[in-house]
């Protein structure tokens, strides 16, 4: 796990972070770096040619050369500038921009896909949860991969300009070094010292600026203050801007304008007074820009001063003043730029290190290779054999020495108090987790040996915390872009949604909710449950599992849904989970869990006869709700 961004790390770790982010994105598309490097080289060549040709033009003017001779380098300078600028623009607009946009989308998409494909046991682990928080923190400001590309271009540009500037300056430096003149050497030493001191000053300021950006002033204030002045007020501001008008009527009716004013505009101003982070950041940026401009101006002034002195001494022609001043200052500006952008790219690569760490996590569950036998009669037998399981990061068993054999084609109810292990049993059955001890067998074979995708296809599950997506109704039912229209309609009809479906103008193509489409429909909690049940029916799997998806309903409503669903599943094996015993009493086989252990099993009537049993105790405790 990466350290906090404000902590110092060794150069080797910085270089490793930079290498890792470049290597990963380079594999996505190599041209995302090759083409920009070509564009940068063209710009560096253009700058060098401009310097050389400008010096030549000045020299010809100084020597009173004929106008027809002067016009040739002028035309060449303009033509080269035009052609190289056009080539760089075409590269950027036609190739570099679209390619890099695709790399950014792919990079973000890979992270999303990683979450979707990662073993659920990892997704739910403390390590991944903490890493996800780290990713959120690392990306709270900045532009992600865009920053990496900007930094790469800046460093490559500085390197190319450094090479070109040195190439232009070399012949003049050779003249100075071979002059054997103390004055010439002294002038060069003075120039280099001035330029180096200016470069160091600029680098130091850049470092201070980056450090102050990292040490966000908001962190200096108590969390409760920041929660009130930032989180709460900003939430209400965004809700107002986002058009959430449903609460406005209450504000009008109860004259709550002063209340909301306190939590929006006044709190927002108070936040600015407390933190002034944006203002401080802007001032820092402005001062940095001023320093950069001053440094460049002083560098150029020093370069021209020494170059003019050399020209007056007759060391080199007057035109070389431009070449020498421009190239020497170009060398130091390039060194300064490399240093500044190295700091920037180190920070941005470090911010992406947590994302790369997430992308490189290997699945821990064995996927298996055995094909699952396709049985037309759905005769599959499941057995839990001495299974024990603890969730990651905990020491308490969710299931302990649990053994159970599912009777094929029958209805089984799993009941017990909250936290008794009911949902854990289903998660293990569906291989969202693997047990630490014991085995789960399918037709006598450990389920870990089966190909995981094939094994999961045996189950249709509706969990208590099921989710519907802001996508068309048909795609929500099919969980696929390809929707079997007739099967989806029949599943919704069986789930009891036929009447609402008939009122939808776009039928199965109707979007749920309005997150994506303004013409999306809002659905009630009960309708959402029916759609989730239709999704389970659509899959047509041999095992159907309902894990308290109706827990928010009253006991009688839940019983009605469970009873009607029982007729929908036909000859499939169905498992109903609830902490309400009334909902599942129609099942012939009821399993009672308590503190992760199977404590009773039998029919409703049989279990009620055991007056010292857990089922009898729970039934009488809940009887007031359904008798």
C-alpha positions in Angstrom: 0.0 0.0 0.0 1.4 3.4 -1.0 2.3 6.0 1.7 0.5 9.3 2.0 1.2 11.6 -0.9 2.8 14.2 1.4 5.5 11.8 2.7 8.9 11.8 1.1 10.0 8.7 -0.8 13.3 7.7 -2.3 14.3 8.5 -5.8 14.2 4.8 -6.7 10.6 4.5 -5.7 9.7 7.7 -7.6 11.4 6.3 -10.8 9.6 3.0 -10.2 6.2 4.7 -10.1 7.0 6.6 -13.2 8.1 3.5 -15.0 5.1 1.5 -14.0 2.5 4.1 -15.2 4.4 4.5 -18.5 4.7 0.8 -19.0 1.0 0.1 -18.3 -0.3 2.9 -20.7 2.4 2.1 -23.3 0.9 -1.4 -23.6 -2.5 0.2 -24.2 -1.3 2.2 -27.2 2.4 2.7 -28.0 1.6 5.7 -30.3 0.4 7.7 -27.3 4.0 8.4 -26.7 5.7 8.0 -30.1 3.6 10.5 -31.9 3.8 13.2 -29.2 7.6 12.7 -29.1 7.6 13.3 -32.9 5.5 16.5 -32.5 7.8 17.7 -29.7 10.9 17.1 -31.9 9.3 19.1 -34.7 8.7 22.0 -32.4 12.2 21.9 -31.0 13.6 21.9 -34.6 11.4 24.8 -35.4 12.7 26.8 -32.4 16.3 26.0 -33.3 15.9 26.9 -36.9 14.2 30.1 -35.9 17.2 31.0 -33.7 19.7 30.2 -36.4 17.9 31.9 -39.3 17.0 35.0 -37.1 20.7 35.3 -36.3 21.6 35.0 -40.0 19.0 37.7 -41.0 20.4 40.1 -38.3 23.9 39.5 -39.5 23.0 40.2 -43.1 21.1 43.4 -42.1 24.1 44.5 -40.0 26.4 44.0 -43.0 24.1 45.9 -45.3 23.6 42.8 -47.6 21.3 43.3 -50.6 17.6 42.9 -50.0 17.2 40.0 -52.4 19.8 38.1 -50.3 18.1 39.0 -47.0 14.7 37.9 -48.3 15.8 34.3 -48.9 16.3 33.4 -45.2 13.2 35.4 -44.3 11.1 33.3 -46.7 12.8 30.1 -45.5 12.1 31.1 -41.9 8.5 31.8 -42.5 8.0 28.6 -44.6 9.7 26.4 -42.1 7.7 27.8 -39.3 4.5 27.4 -41.2 5.2 23.8 -42.3 6.5 22.6 -39.0 3.6 24.3 -37.1 1.1 22.7 -39.4 2.6 19.3 -39.1 2.6 19.5 -35.3 -1.1 20.7 -35.4 -2.2 17.9 -37.7 -0.4 15.3 -35.5 -2.2 16.7 -32.4 -5.7 17.1 -33.8 -5.8 14.0 -36.0 -3.9 11.4 -34.0 -2.5 12.4 -30.6 -5.7 13.9 -29.2 -8.0 10.9 -30.1 -5.4 8.3 -29.2 -4.7 9.7 -25.8 -8.4 10.1 -25.1 -8.8 6.4 -25.9 -5.9 5.6 -23.5 -7.6 7.6 -20.7 -10.9 5.9 -21.3 -9.3 2.4 -21.5 -7.3 3.1 -18.3 -10.4 4.1 -16.4 -12.4 1.3 -18.0 -9.9 -1.3 -16.9 -10.3 -0.2 -13.3 -14.0 -0.5 -13.6 -13.7 -3.9 -15.3 -11.3 -5.0 -12.6 -13.9 -4.4 -9.9 -16.5 -6.3 -11.9 -14.3 -9.3 -12.5 -12.4 -9.4 -9.2 -13.3 -12.2 -6.8 -16.0 -11.0 -4.6 -14.1 -12.2 -1.6 -11.4 -9.7 -2.5 -13.8 -6.8 -3.2 -15.2 -7.3 0.3 -11.8 -7.6 1.9 -10.3 -4.9 4.2 -7.3 -4.6 2.0 -9.2 -3.8 -1.2 -11.6 -1.5 0.6 -8.7 0.4 2.1 -6.9 0.5 -1.3 -10.1 1.8 -2.9 -10.2 4.6 -0.3 -6.6 5.4 -1.2 -7.5 5.6 -4.9 -10.3 8.0 -4.1 -8.0 10.2 -2.0 -5.2 10.1 -4.6 -7.5 11.3 -7.3 -9.4 14.0 -5.4 -7.6 16.6 -7.4 -5.8 16.7 -10.7 -6.6 15.2 -14.1 -5.4 11.6 -13.8 -3.7 10.3 -17.0 -4.0 13.8 -18.6 -1.5 15.1 -16.1 0.9 12.2 -16.9 0.7 13.1 -20.6 1.2 16.8 -20.0 4.3 16.0 -17.8 5.7 13.6 -20.4 5.3 16.2 -23.2 6.9 18.9 -21.0 9.9 16.7 -20.1 10.4 15.5 -23.7 10.1 19.1 -24.9 12.7 20.2 -22.4 15.1 17.4 -23.4 14.7 18.2 -27.2 15.2 21.9 -26.6 18.2 21.1 -24.5 19.8 19.1 -27.3 18.9 21.6 -30.0 20.1 24.6 -27.8 23.4 22.9 -27.1 23.8 22.1 -30.8 23.3 25.7 -31.7 25.6 27.0 -28.9 28.4 24.5 -29.4 30.2 26.3 -32.3 30.2 29.6 -30.3 31.3 27.9 -27.1 34.2 26.3 -29.1 35.3 29.8 -30.2 35.2 31.0 -26.6 37.1 28.0 -25.2 39.8 28.2 -27.9 40.2 32.0 -27.6 42.7 31.7 -24.7 41.3 35.0 -23.4 40.9 35.6 -19.7 38.1 38.1 -20.4 36.2 35.5 -22.5 36.5 32.9 -19.8 35.5 35.3 -17.0 32.4 36.4 -19.0 31.4 32.8 -19.5 31.9 32.0 -15.8 29.8 35.0 -14.8 27.0 34.1 -17.2 26.9 30.5 -16.1 26.9 31.4 -12.4 24.0 33.9 -12.9 22.0 31.4 -14.9 22.7 28.6 -12.5 21.6 30.7 -9.5 18.4 31.7 -11.2 17.7 28.1 -12.1 18.3 27.0 -8.5 16.0 29.7 -7.2 13.2 28.7 -9.7 13.6 25.0 -8.8 13.4 25.8 -5.1 10.3 27.8 -5.5 8.7 25.1 -7.6 9.4 22.6 -4.9 7.8 24.8 -2.2 4.8 25.3 -4.4 4.3 21.6 -4.9 4.7 20.9 -1.2 2.2 23.6 -0.3 -0.3 22.1 -2.8 0.2 18.7 -1.1 -0.2 20.1 2.4 -3.8 21.1 1.8 -4.8 23.8 4.3 -8.2 22.2 4.7 -6.5 19.4 6.7 -5.6 21.8 9.4 -9.2 22.2 10.6 -11.2 19.8 12.8 -13.2 17.2 10.8 -16.5 18.3 12.4 -15.9 21.9 11.2 -15.1 20.8 7.7 -18.1 18.4 7.6 -20.4 21.3 8.4 -18.8 24.0 6.3 -17.9 21.9 3.2 -19.6 18.6 3.0 -23.0 19.6 4.2 -23.2 23.0 2.5 -21.8 21.7 -0.7 -24.3 18.9 -0.7 -27.2 21.3 -0.5 -25.8 23.6 -3.1 -25.4 20.8 -5.5 -28.9 19.5 -4.8 -30.3 22.9 -5.6 -28.3 23.2 -8.7 -29.1 19.7 -9.7 -32.8 20.5 -9.8 -34.0 18.4 -6.9 -37.1 20.5 -6.4 -39.1 18.1 -4.3 -37.9 19.6 -1.0 -38.5 23.2 -2.2 -42.2 23.0 -1.5 -41.5 22.4 2.2 -39.1 25.3 2.3 -41.9 27.5 1.0 -44.6 26.1 3.2 -42.6 26.3 6.4 -40.7 29.5 5.6 -37.3 27.8 5.7 -35.4 30.2 3.5 -33.2 31.5 6.3 -32.4 28.0 7.3 -31.3 27.0 3.8 -29.4 30.3 3.4 -27.4 29.4 6.5 -26.5 26.0 5.1 -25.7 27.3 1.5 -24.4 30.8 0.8 -23.4 31.7 4.4 -21.7 28.4 5.2 -20.0 28.6 1.8 -18.6 32.0 2.6 -17.5 30.8 6.1 -15.8 27.9 4.5 -13.8 30.2 2.3 -12.9 32.3 5.3 -11.7 29.2 7.2 -9.7 27.5 4.5 -9.1 30.0 1.7 -7.6 27.0 -0.1 -8.7 28.1 -3.6 -7.5 31.6 -2.9 -4.2 30.5 -1.5 -3.7 28.1 -4.4 -4.4 30.9 -6.8 -2.0 33.2 -5.1 0.7 30.6 -5.1 0.1 29.9 -8.7 0.2 33.6 -9.6 3.5 34.1 -7.6 5.0 31.1 -9.3 4.0 32.4 -12.7 5.5 35.8 -11.9 8.7 34.2 -10.7 9.0 32.1 -13.8 8.5 35.1 -16.0 11.0 37.1 -14.0 13.6 34.3 -14.1 13.2 33.9 -17.9 13.6 37.6 -18.4 16.7 37.8 -16.2 18.2 34.8 -17.9 17.7 36.3 -21.3 19.0 39.7 -20.2 22.1 38.2 -18.8 22.6 36.2 -22.0 22.2 39.2 -24.2 24.5 41.3 -22.0 27.4 38.9 -22.1 26.8 38.1 -25.8 26.8 41.8 -26.7 30.0 42.2 -24.8 31.6 39.4 -26.8 30.4 40.9 -30.0 31.9 44.3 -29.1 35.2 42.6 -28.4 35.0 41.1 -31.8 34.9 37.5 -30.6 32.0 36.6 -33.0 29.7 38.4 -35.5 26.8 40.5 -34.2 24.3 37.9 -35.5 25.7 35.3 -33.1 24.5 37.4 -30.2 21.0 36.1 -30.8 22.2 32.5 -31.3 24.4 32.5 -28.2 22.0 34.3 -25.9 19.0 32.3 -27.0 20.8 28.9 -27.0 22.5 29.4 -23.6 19.4 30.6 -21.9 17.5 27.8 -23.7 19.9 25.2 -22.1 19.2 26.5 -18.5 15.5 26.9 -19.1 15.4 23.3 -20.3 17.2 22.1 -17.2 14.8 24.1 -15.0 11.8 22.7 -16.9 13.1 19.1 -16.5 13.5 19.6 -12.8 10.0 21.2 -12.3 8.2 18.6 -14.5 10.1 15.7 -12.9 8.5 16.8 -9.6 5.1 17.0 -11.2 5.3 13.7 -13.0 6.6 12.0 -9.8 3.6 13.3 -7.9 1.1 12.3 -10.6 2.7 8.9 -11.1 2.6 8.4 -7.4 -1.1 9.3 -7.4 -1.7 6.5 -10.0 0.3 3.9 -8.1 -2.7 3.0 -6.0 -4.8 2.4 -9.2 -2.0 0.3 -10.7 -1.8 -1.7 -7.4 -5.5 -2.4 -7.7 -5.2 -3.4 -11.4 -2.5 -5.9 -10.6 -4.3 -7.7 -7.8 -4.5 -11.4 -8.6 -7.6 -13.4 -7.9 -7.3 -15.7 -5.0 -10.1 -18.2 -5.8 -9.3 -21.3 -7.8 -11.4 -21.1 -11.0 -11.6 -24.8 -11.7 -11.7 -26.4 -15.1 -14.2 -29.2 -14.9 -17.4 -28.6 -17.0 -20.7 -28.7 -15.1 -22.8 -31.5 -16.3 -25.8 -30.2 -18.2 -28.8 -32.1 -16.9 -32.3 -31.7 -18.5 -33.9 -33.0 -15.3 -32.1 -30.4 -13.1 -31.1 -33.3 -10.8 -28.3 -31.5 -9.0 -27.5 -32.3 -5.4 -25.7 -29.8 -3.1 -24.0 -30.8 0.1 -22.3 -28.7 2.8 -19.9 -30.9 4.6 -18.4 -29.6 7.9 -18.1 -26.1 6.4 -16.5 -23.3 8.5 -16.0 -19.7 7.3 -14.8 -16.4 8.7 -15.1 -13.1 6.7 -11.8 -11.4 5.8 -10.4 -9.3 8.7 -12.6 -10.9 11.4 -11.9 -13.7 13.9 -15.5 -14.7 14.5 -17.0 -17.6 12.5 -20.0 -16.7 10.4 -20.5 -20.5 9.9 -19.1 -23.2 12.1 -19.0 -26.9 11.3 -22.0 -26.5 9.1 -23.3 -29.6 7.3 -26.4 -29.7 5.1 -27.7 -31.6 2.1 -30.2 -29.9 -0.2 -33.1 -32.1 -1.4 -33.4 -31.7 -5.1 -36.7 -30.2 -6.5 -38.0 -29.3 -3.1 -38.5 -26.0 -1.3 -36.2 -25.2 1.6 -36.5 -22.3 4.0 -33.5 -21.0 5.9 -34.6 -19.1 9.0 -32.9 -17.5 11.9 -32.1 -14.3 13.6 -30.1 -11.5 11.9 -26.4 -12.6 11.8 -27.1 -16.3 12.2 -25.3 -17.1 8.9 -28.2 -17.3 6.4 -26.7 -15.0 3.8 -23.2 -16.4 4.4 -24.5 -19.8 3.5 -25.8 -18.5 0.1 -22.6 -16.6 -0.6 -20.6 -19.8 -0.1 -23.1 -21.8 -2.2 -22.7 -19.3 -5.1 -18.9 -19.3 -4.7 -18.7 -15.6 -3.8 -16.4 -16.9 -1.1 -14.7 -20.2 -0.5 -14.8 -21.8 3.0 -11.7 -22.0 5.1 -12.7 -25.4 6.3 -14.8 -28.2 4.9 -16.2 -28.7 1.5 -19.3 -27.9 -0.6 -20.1 -30.6 -3.1 -22.1 -30.7 -6.3 -23.2 -34.2 -7.2 -20.3 -35.4 -5.0 -17.6 -33.2 -6.5 -16.0 -30.2 -4.7 -17.5 -27.1 -6.3 -14.0 -25.5 -6.5 -13.1 -28.0 -9.2 -15.8 -26.8 -11.6 -15.3 -24.0 -14.1 -16.5 -21.0 -12.0 -18.6 -19.3 -14.7 -20.4 -22.6 -15.5 -21.1 -23.3 -11.8 -22.5 -19.8 -11.1 -24.9 -20.3 -14.0 -26.7 -22.9 -11.9 -28.1 -20.2 -9.5 -30.6 -17.4 -9.8 -30.3 -15.2 -6.6 -32.2 -12.2 -5.4 -30.3 -10.7 -2.4 -31.8 -8.3 0.1 -29.5 -5.5 -1.2 -30.3 -6.2 -4.9 -29.6 -3.4 -7.3 -31.3 -2.2 -10.5 -29.4 -0.1 -13.0 -30.4 3.1 -14.8 -30.8 1.2 -18.0 -33.7 -0.1 -20.1 -36.1 -2.4 -18.3 -35.4 -5.3 -20.6 -31.6 -5.1 -20.0 -32.2 -5.0 -16.3 -34.2 -8.3 -16.5 -31.8 -10.0 -19.0 -28.5 -8.5 -17.5 -27.4 -8.4 -21.1 -27.5 -6.2 -24.2 -29.3 -9.1 -26.0 -32.8 -9.4 -24.6 -35.1 -12.3 -25.4 -38.3 -10.1 -25.6 -40.8 -12.9 -25.1 -39.0 -14.4 -22.2 -38.5 -11.0 -20.5 -42.2 -10.2 -20.9 -43.2 -13.5 -19.5 -40.9 -13.2 -16.6 -42.2 -9.8 -15.7 -45.8 -11.0 -16.1 -45.1 -13.9 -13.7 -43.5 -11.5 -11.3 -46.7 -9.5 -11.1 -45.6 -6.5 -13.1 -47.9 -6.9 -16.1 -50.1 -4.0 -15.3 -47.3 -1.5 -14.8 -45.5 -2.8 -18.0 -48.6 -2.1 -20.0 -48.5 1.6 -18.9 -44.9 2.1 -20.2 -44.8 3.8 -23.5 -41.6 2.2 -24.6 -42.2 -1.2 -23.0 -39.0 -3.1 -22.4 -37.0 -0.2 -23.8 -38.1 2.1 -21.0 -35.2 3.4 -18.9 -35.5 3.0 -15.2 -34.9 6.1 -13.1 -33.7 9.4 -14.6 -30.0 9.3 -14.0 -29.3 8.8 -17.7 -32.5 9.6 -19.5 -34.9 12.4 -18.7 -37.8 10.2 -19.9 -36.8 7.4 -17.5 -39.5 6.2 -15.0 -39.3 6.1 -11.3 -40.4 2.8 -9.7 -41.5 2.0 -6.2 -39.7 -0.4 -3.9 -42.3 -3.1 -4.5 -41.9 -2.8 -8.3 -38.1 -3.0 -8.0 -38.5 -6.2 -6.0 -40.7 -7.6 -8.8 -38.2 -6.7 -11.4 -35.4 -8.4 -9.4 -37.6 -11.5 -9.1 -38.3 -11.4 -12.9 -34.5 -11.3 -13.4 -34.2 -14.5 -11.4 -36.9 -16.1 -13.4 -35.4 -15.0 -16.7 -32.1 -16.7 -16.0 -34.0 -20.1 -15.7 -31.4 -21.6 -13.5 -31.9 -25.0 -11.7 -31.5 -23.3 -8.2 -33.5 -20.3 -7.2 -32.5 -18.4 -4.0 -34.4 -15.6 -2.4 -32.3 -13.9 0.3 -34.7 -11.6 2.1 -35.3 -9.3 -0.8 -38.6 -8.3 0.8 -37.2 -7.5 4.3 -38.5 -3.9 4.1 -42.1 -5.1 3.7 -44.4 -6.2 6.5 -44.6 -9.9 7.3 -47.9 -10.5 5.5 -46.8 -8.9 2.3 -43.5 -10.8 2.4 -45.5 -14.1 2.9 -47.7 -13.3 -0.1 -44.7 -12.6 -2.4 -42.8 -15.8 -1.2 -46.0 -17.9 -1.7 -46.6 -16.6 -5.2 -43.0 -16.9 -6.2 -43.2 -20.6 -5.0 -45.6 -21.3 -7.8 -43.4 -19.5 -10.4 -40.3 -21.6 -9.9 -42.0 -24.9 -11.0 -39.9 -27.9 -10.4 -36.7 -26.0 -9.6 -35.0 -26.2 -6.3 -35.9 -23.1 -4.3 -34.3 -21.8 -1.1 -36.1 -19.1 0.8 -34.2 -17.1 3.4 -35.8 -14.9 6.0 -35.6 -14.0 9.7 -39.4 -14.0 9.7 -40.6 -17.5 10.2 -44.1 -16.8 8.9 -42.9 -16.1 5.4 -41.5 -19.6 4.9 -43.8 -21.8 6.8 -45.3 -23.2 3.5 -42.0 -25.0 3.0 -41.8 -28.7 4.0 -38.2 -28.4 4.9 -37.1 -25.6 7.2 -33.5 -25.2 8.4 -32.9 -23.1 11.5 -29.5 -21.4 12.0 -28.2 -19.8 15.1 -24.8 -18.2 15.6 -23.4 -19.9 12.5 -24.6 -23.4 13.3 -27.4 -25.6 12.1 -29.5 -26.1 15.2 -32.8 -27.6 13.9 -34.3 -29.0 10.7 -37.8 -30.2 9.9 -41.3 -29.0 8.9 -43.1 -26.1 10.5 -45.4 -28.4 12.5 -42.5 -30.7 13.6 -40.3 -27.8 14.7 -43.1 -26.2 16.7 -43.5 -29.4 18.8 -39.9 -28.9 20.1 -40.8 -26.4 22.8 -37.2 -26.0 23.9 -36.0 -25.5 20.3 -34.9 -22.2 18.7 -37.7 -22.3 16.1 -40.4 -22.5 18.8 -38.7 -19.6 20.6 -38.5 -17.4 17.5 -42.1 -18.3 16.4 -43.6 -17.2 19.6 -41.5 -14.0 19.7 -42.8 -13.1 16.3 -46.4 -14.4 16.6 -47.8 -10.9 17.3 -47.0 -9.8 13.8 -48.9 -12.5 11.9 -51.4 -14.3 14.1 
